[in-house]
Amino acid sequence: MIRLLKASKGVKVEGQPIRVDLAWDLFLPDSGGDLPERKFKDIEILKNWLWRQLGEKLGYLKKDNSAPADVLLPKLTEAGLDFVIRTCSFWSDEIFLFPESKGAAKKNLWTPPVINVFDVPGKSASLSKLTSLHHRELHSLISPILGSSKSNIRTYLISPGETFARYHSHTSREEFYLVLEGKGSVRIGHHKVEVNKGDLISKPTGPDLATQFLADLGKDLRILDVEVWPDLDKRSKDLVHYPDHGELDLFGDGWGIMIPDEAIHDLEDSMKNYEVGYFRHADGSWEPREVPGFPTRRKERISRKKQK
């Protein structure tokens, strides 16, 4: 069982409670207990923190699972409380909200991890806060309230004549797209394919295959987008290629940089001259340079044809 209690000086708990009240102020400062718009990453960090705290105390395979887990809450909005309840519902069948005053707990607030993707945001208070306009298109991030750790799950509605994202590829993230309604086109590599309701499109990692959806057939295009990461915290470094823009963007801790396509060259010369010293320029040319531990690379002689 999980007991949700409002943090106050008079509240009494046994053992070590889960201090969501402190974590909320740390990860979502100045939010007033709400889910702030476009703070998806911070909301995800808070969810992951609460997930780990619950995992230390609860779990369906734990033999001694009788003691309740106390969770101290700040003052939350309806959306904030719904977010906490949905996260806690993965770890216990019984979720009770206790008032500050003495008395019996209210009804079991356990909430199933079920979202109707055809009715987003629907009646979910938390999902309503995770729905916003993105590049003029309606976008809902579902994964934080579905407990997902390795996936970003979202729906978006693309208006006629528009798109949702650049033509792009990933090196670390796999993506799968399901057309929920409407029709349009998807660019896949050098091809352009018409898509309709029910079509499932796959973009696995490996070939650096670029894709882009276009609502170019006069209809709205609603997409369910599932993006799978290799790590739990979604912090893997990722190379994202934008062929239309001639850019290779490097995302991840310590990166946040862009390399123009014109500066990308094959590895053949680099590997062939691995054990000599030189400096490479953006255009692919190089000049000799003293490098510790290696002899300096020499300029190759230019062979000239003999004139007859």
N, C-alpha and C positions, 0 to 999 in steps of 0.2 A: 504494500500500500504506500502511496505517496500522499503526504499531507502538505498542502500549500497554505502558508501562513504569512500574513502581512508583517513585515519586519517592524518592530517597535520595541521600546524599552521594556514594556511589560510582558512581552511574549516569552513563553517558557517552552524550551525544547530539551529533549534528552539526546546526549551525544553531540556529534558534530553535524550541524545542518549544512545544507547546500546554499551558499549565500548568493542567490541570484540578484538580490538587491545591490550588492557591491559590484558584481560582474556587469550588471546593466549600466551602472554609472561609469564603469571603466570602458566598456566596448561601445556603448551608445550614449555618450554624455550629452546633456542638454536636450534629450529626446522627450522628457516628461513621461517616461514609461510607455512611449508609443514606438511603433516601427517606422523610423524616419524614411521618407522617400529617397530612393536612389542610393541608399546605404546598404546595398545588398551584401557586399563583402563583410561589412562589420556585423550585420545580422547573422551571416554564416559563421563568423568567428564565435559569436555568442552561442549559437546553436551547438557548435562543436565542443565548446567548453562545457556546457550543460550536459551534453551527451556523455562526455568522459566522466563527469562527476556522478551521474546516475549509474554509469557502468561500474563504478567502484563499489556501489552499494547494492545494486539490483541486478537481475538477470534471471531468465526463466530456467536455467540449468543449475542455479545455485540451490543447494540443499537447505541452507538456513536463510530463508527469505521472508521470515515472519515479521521481523522488526520493521516498522514503518520508516520511510525516508522522509525527513522534514526538509522542505524547501522554503526558504525565506524570500519573500517577494517585496519589491518596492511598490509604490502606488502605480498601477498599470491601467492603461486604456483597455477597452474591449479587445482590440487587436493584439495588444501586448500579452494579455492573459490567454487569449486563444492560442497564440504562438507557444507559450510555455506549456499549456495543457496538451497540445498536440505532440510536443516533444516528449513530455513525460509519459504519454499514453503508449509509447513504444516499450517502455520499461516496466509498466505495471498495469494490471487490469482494473485497479481501483485508484482513482484520483479524487481527492476530497479537498474542498476549499474551506478552511476553518476561519470563522470570524474572530476578531480581536476579543470580543466578550465571550464569556463561558456559554456553552450550549452545544447542542448536537451539530455535527457537520451536515452540510447540504447533500444533495444527491450526488451520485457518482458521475463525475465529469469526463470519464474516459471517452475519447474521441477516436474513431477508426481512421486509418491513413487512406482515406478514399476521397478522390477529387474527380469530378466529372469534367473532363477536358472540353466537352462541348458547351459547358456552362461556367466559364471562368470570367470573373472571380466568383460568381454565384453568391451564396450566403455566408461565406467564410470571411470573418472580419479581418483576419491576418492576411489572407490572400488579396483582399481588396487593397491593403497597404502595399502589397508587393506587385501591384499592377499600376503601370504608368505609361506615358507616351515616350517612345524611344524613336528618335529620328522621324517623328510624325506618325509612327505606327504604334498601335496598342500592344503592350508587352506585359506578360505576367510571368514572374519567376516562381515556380511551384516547388522546387526542390527543398527549400528551407523548412517547409511544413510537412514534407514527406519523409524527413529524416535522412535524406540522401547525403552520403559523405563523398562519394567519388563521382557524382553526376550533377550537372546543371540541367534541370528540366524546366522548360519554359514553353509558353505558347505565345504566338504573336500573329496579329492580323495585319496583312499588307494590303493597302488600298490600291485600286487600279492605277497603273502608271508608276508605281513606287517599288522599292525594294526594302529589305530589312538590314542587310549587311553587305559589305563589299564582297566581291569575288575573291575568295581566299582559301587557303589550305593551312593545316596544322601539322606539326611534327609529333606532338605529344598527346593531343586530344582526338579521340574518335567522335564522330557525330552521326546521328541517325535522325531522319526527318520523316514525319508522317503528315500527309496532307489531310487535314480535318474537314475542310470544306472549300468550295470554290475551285478555280482552275487557274493555271498560269504556266510558267516555264521555269526550268532549272538549268542553269549552265553547269555542265560537268566536263571538265577538261576543255577540249576544243569543240564540244558538242552542245547543242541546245535542245532540250527534250520537253515536250508538253507533259504536265502532271495534273492529275485530277484527284478528287476525294478518294481516300483509301490507299493512295500510292505511298510506299515506304522507300525512302532513298538512303543509301548507305555511303558513308565517307570514312573508311578506316584509315589508320595511320600507316605510313610506309611509302606509298607512291607520291606523296605531296600533291594529291589531286585536289584542285580548286573547284568550289561550287558557289552558286549564288541563285537565290530565288527571285523571280520577277513576276509581278502581277501585270502582265502585258497582254492579257486576253480579255480585258474589259470587266473582270470579276474580282471581288475580294478574294484573297488567298490566306487561309488560316493554317498555320503550321504548328505542330508539336515537335519541338527540338530537344533531343536528348544528347547532351555532351558528356562524354566519359573521360575522366582524368585517371592517370596512373597512381595518384597518391590521395590519401584521405583528406588532406588540408587544401588540395587544389593549388599547390604552390610550385608545381613542377615547372621548370624552364621550358619554354615553348617558342619555336620559330614559326611565325605566321607570315606566309607569303601572299602579297597582294599583286598579282600579275598586271592588272589594269593600271596600277599606280607605280609599278616598277620599284616596289619596296619589299624588303625583308625585315620585319619587325621582330626584335628579340625581347620577349616578355619573361619576367621572373625576377626573383631577388638578385640584386646586383647588376641587372641588365637594364631594361627600359631604354633601348637604343634602336636606331633604324639604320639599315645598310641599303643603299640604292642597288638595284639589280646590276647596274653597270660596273659595280665594284665586286661582283661575284665571278669567280674564275674557277676552272677545273683544278683538281689537286695534283695533276700529273707532274707539273714542274716542281711543286713544293716537295712532294715525296721523293722525286728524283734527286733533289738537292738538299735533302734533310740534314746532312752532316757537314754543311758549309755555312759560312756567315754571309748574310745579305739582308737588305731591307726591301720589303715589297710596297709598291705604290698602289693607289686605288685603281689605276688603269691597268694593273697587272704587270707593269714593268718593274724592274728591280735595280738596285745598285749595290755594289760590294760594301760590306760593313764588317768591322771586327766584332765578333761575338765570342764571349768566353767559352773556351773548350773546343772551338771549331776553327779550322782554317778558313781564311776569307775566300769567298767565291770569286772566281775570275770571270771576266767578261769573255764570252765565247768569241772566237775569231769568226769574222764574216767571210765566207768563201765566195770569191768572185769568179765568174766565168771568164776564161781567157778569150780575148778578142782575136778573131781570125784576121 
